[in-house]
Amino acid sequence: MFKTIDNEILKRIGEIVGESNLLSREERLEDYARDENASLYALPEAAARPGTIGEIAALVKLANRYRFPVLARGGGTGVTGGAVPVHGGLVIDLGRMNRILEIDEDSMMAVVEAGVITENLQKAVEEKGLFYPPDPASLDSCFLGGNLAEDAGGPRAVKYGVTRDYITGVEAVLPQGEIIGYGGKLVKNATGYNLLHLLIGSEGTLGIAGRITVRLLAKPKIRVDLLIPFPDYDRAVESVAAILRRRLTPTAIEFMDRKCLEISRQVLDNPVPFEDAAAHLLIEVDGDDPDRVEKEYEAIGEICLEGGAADIRVADSPRYQDQIWETRRKLRDSIKTVSPAKLSQDVVVPRMKIAELLGGIGNIEAKYGLEIIAYGHAGDGNVHVNFLKRNREEAPWRKALDKAVPELFSLAVELGGTISGEHGIGVTKQKYLPLALNPDAIAAMRTIKKALDPAGILNPGKIFPVDK
Ligand SMILES: Cc1cc2nc3c(=O)[nH]c(=O)nc-3n(C[C@H](O)[C@H](O)[C@H](O)COP(=O)(O)OP(=O)(O)OC[C@H]3O[C@@H](n4cnc5c(N)ncnc54)[C@H](O)[C@@H]3O)c2cc1C
C-alpha cells in the first residue's frame, strides 16, 4: 500500500535537507526505531533532519507524491509508540530546529522552533522572571513539538493546566505539505475552526509543528514543597480529597505508595526520607505573597495531620526541594531498573474518584496475580499504572495482561474517566479506544484524518489502525 523509499527518493530527500542531514544506513537508523515504550521496534527506511519549516513541507510533499509514510520525531520520550515508524518510511527528526526565536517580555510570550527541549525554554524564560508551567517529568529531553503533539501534562497541572493551556500559535505543515499558521501572540482567538487545538494532542497525525508560540506567566517568587508520609495509602488519598474540598490549589499533589518507596530505596543513591511510610504525598505550593503561601501550606499540613499523616517535611530551598522531588522524578527509571520488562498505562478519573480507582487497581492486581505499581498525579486524577514482569514467565504474564488491562481501562471509564490523561493512544492503546469513545466519536476523528490526509501517509498506524 505504501511505496518503499528507493534511491531516487533518497536523492530527492538529500536535495531538500542536504546530504549531511539525510540518514539511510541501517545502523544510523537504529536511534529512530524506538521510543520509551520498550515493546515496540520498527526501523524507518530513512531519516531527515530539516532546518526549516519549508524543508519539512518539501519532505511531506515528496511523501505525498511517492506515497511513502512520513512522521515527526521529537525527543523520542513518548511512551505509546507515537514516534515509532511502524509502517517504515521517513522519520523527520526535529532536533536541528532547536532555536528559541524570541522571548517577548512585554507581551509575556515566547516563540520557539518545535525542536526546543522543554527545560531549555523553562530555564531561558525563568532568567527573565517569567514562567512556562507545563513540566512533564521528561522535560530534560522532550521537545516542545512532542509536547504539543501529546498535549503533555506534568505535576503542576493541578494549578496551571497542561500544554494546551499555554500554546497560542503554531506554524505547521499539514499532511499534504501545505504550511499553515494559526494564532500567534494572542490571548484570545475566535477565528474559524481552531486549527491549533486540532493539532494539539493529535499525536503527529494531522500536521507537523515547526514553530510554536507559548504564553508565559510571571515566575512565582516563592515555592515551598511538603513531603508528607502516611501510615497507609487510604489516608493519603483521603487527605488529597480533603485538600481539594477545602478549595486549596496547590501547584502539585503527587502520590507514591510503599512499593514505589521500596523500589526507590533499592535503586537510588540518596536515601528516601520516611522510608517506613506506607505512602507519600509530595505537595507543592507557590505564590508571591509569603503570608499567603505560608497560610496555604500550613492549612494543607493541618489537613494531612488530621487525616493521619505521621510527619511533615517542609522544603523551601532549591537544593532541598530537588532532593525531595528526586524520588518522584526518577520513579519511572527506578521501576525500569528493577523490572526492565513492564507495561505502563496512564489513566485519568475525576479527582474525587482516585480512591476508588486505586482500590480497583488493587483488586485487579490480586485477581490476576500481577505486580502493579501505581503512582502519579493525585491532584489531577491521573494515575500511572505499571505492570511489572520481573522474573515472571512471558506467556502467562502477557495472558494475564490481556485481561487486566481492559479491566483497568473499563474501570477508569466507569468512574467517569478515560484511558489516557497525558501519554496519548499511539500504537499501544488503539485497540482500547472503543472502550473510551463511542463509534460515532471515533468515526468523526477518522473523517477529520481522511479529509486532511487522504493518502494516509502522515504517521500511519497511530491512534487508529491503517485503513485497509
Ligand atoms: C521519564 C519520562 C517521564 C515522562 N513524564 C511525562 C509527564 O510527566 N507528562 C507527560 O505528559 N508525559 C510524560 N512522558 C511522556 C513524553 O515525555 C511526552 O509524551 C512528551 O510530550 C513527548 O515529547 P517528545 O518530544 O519526546 O515526542 P516524541 O516521543 O518524539 O513523539 C511523540 C509524538 O509526537 C509527534 N511529534 C513529535 N514532534 C512533533 C512535531 N513537531 N509536530 C507534530 N508531531 C510531533 C510524534 O510523531 C509522536 O507521535 C514521560 C516520558 C518519560 C520517558
The ligand as a MOL file (V3000), in Angstrom:
LIG
                    3D

  0  0  0     0  0            999 V3000
M  V30 BEGIN CTAB
M  V30 COUNTS 53 58 0 0 0
M  V30 BEGIN ATOM
M  V30 1 C 10.8140 9.5120 32.1780 0
M  V30 2 C 9.5920 10.0050 31.4460 0
M  V30 3 C 8.7080 10.8410 32.1070 0
M  V30 4 C 7.5760 11.3240 31.4380 0
M  V30 5 N 6.7530 12.1650 32.1110 0
M  V30 6 C 5.6900 12.6870 31.4780 0
M  V30 7 C 4.8410 13.6030 32.1650 0
M  V30 8 O 5.0300 13.9330 33.3390 0
M  V30 9 N 3.7920 14.1200 31.4650 0
M  V30 10 C 3.5540 13.7800 30.1600 0
M  V30 11 O 2.5950 14.2950 29.5850 0
M  V30 12 N 4.3440 12.9000 29.5140 0
M  V30 13 C 5.4050 12.3620 30.1240 0
M  V30 14 N 6.2050 11.4850 29.4470 0
M  V30 15 C 5.9050 11.1360 28.0430 0
M  V30 16 C 6.6140 12.0200 26.9920 0
M  V30 17 O 7.7650 12.6150 27.5310 0
M  V30 18 C 5.6660 13.0920 26.4500 0
M  V30 19 O 4.6110 12.4840 25.7300 0
M  V30 20 C 6.3430 14.1260 25.5410 0
M  V30 21 O 5.4180 15.1380 25.2390 0
M  V30 22 C 6.8710 13.5350 24.2370 0
M  V30 23 O 7.6870 14.5110 23.6120 0
M  V30 24 P 8.8570 14.0820 22.6070 0
M  V30 25 O 9.4530 15.3210 22.0470 0
M  V30 26 O 9.7790 13.1440 23.2370 0
M  V30 27 O 7.9910 13.3710 21.4730 0
M  V30 28 P 8.2820 12.0240 20.6610 0
M  V30 29 O 8.3010 10.8520 21.5560 0
M  V30 30 O 9.4380 12.2100 19.7620 0
M  V30 31 O 6.9650 11.9670 19.7720 0
M  V30 32 C 5.7050 11.8000 20.3670 0
M  V30 33 C 4.6230 12.0350 19.3040 0
M  V30 34 O 4.6560 13.4020 18.9150 0
M  V30 35 C 4.7910 13.5050 17.4930 0
M  V30 36 N 5.6240 14.6930 17.2540 0
M  V30 37 C 6.8640 14.9470 17.7050 0
M  V30 38 N 7.2560 16.1670 17.2990 0
M  V30 39 C 6.2390 16.6800 16.5730 0
M  V30 40 C 6.0460 17.8950 15.8740 0
M  V30 41 N 6.9780 18.8400 15.8170 0
M  V30 42 N 4.8570 18.0880 15.2450 0
M  V30 43 C 3.8930 17.1390 15.2770 0
M  V30 44 N 4.0380 15.9660 15.9060 0
M  V30 45 C 5.1920 15.7470 16.5440 0
M  V30 46 C 5.4480 12.2050 17.0710 0
M  V30 47 O 5.1480 11.9150 15.7140 0
M  V30 48 C 4.8170 11.2220 18.0380 0
M  V30 49 O 3.5540 10.8260 17.5680 0
M  V30 50 C 7.3310 10.9570 30.0850 0
M  V30 51 C 8.2180 10.1080 29.4320 0
M  V30 52 C 9.3350 9.6310 30.1050 0
M  V30 53 C 10.2700 8.7320 29.3600 0
M  V30 END ATOM
M  V30 BEGIN BOND
M  V30 1 1 1 2
M  V30 2 1 2 3
M  V30 3 2 2 52
M  V30 4 2 3 4
M  V30 5 1 4 5
M  V30 6 1 4 50
M  V30 7 2 5 6
M  V30 8 1 6 7
M  V30 9 1 6 13
M  V30 10 2 7 8
M  V30 11 1 7 9
M  V30 12 1 9 10
M  V30 13 2 10 11
M  V30 14 1 10 12
M  V30 15 2 12 13
M  V30 16 1 13 14
M  V30 17 1 14 15
M  V30 18 1 14 50
M  V30 19 1 15 16
M  V30 20 1 16 17
M  V30 21 1 16 18
M  V30 22 1 18 19
M  V30 23 1 18 20
M  V30 24 1 20 21
M  V30 25 1 20 22
M  V30 26 1 22 23
M  V30 27 1 23 24
M  V30 28 2 24 25
M  V30 29 1 24 26
M  V30 30 1 24 27
M  V30 31 1 27 28
M  V30 32 2 28 29
M  V30 33 1 28 30
M  V30 34 1 28 31
M  V30 35 1 31 32
M  V30 36 1 32 33
M  V30 37 1 33 34
M  V30 38 1 33 48
M  V30 39 1 34 35
M  V30 40 1 35 36
M  V30 41 1 35 46
M  V30 42 1 36 37
M  V30 43 1 36 45
M  V30 44 2 37 38
M  V30 45 1 38 39
M  V30 46 1 39 40
M  V30 47 2 39 45
M  V30 48 1 40 41
M  V30 49 2 40 42
M  V30 50 1 42 43
M  V30 51 2 43 44
M  V30 52 1 44 45
M  V30 53 1 46 47
M  V30 54 1 46 48
M  V30 55 1 48 49
M  V30 56 2 50 51
M  V30 57 1 51 52
M  V30 58 1 52 53
M  V30 END BOND
M  V30 END CTAB
M  END
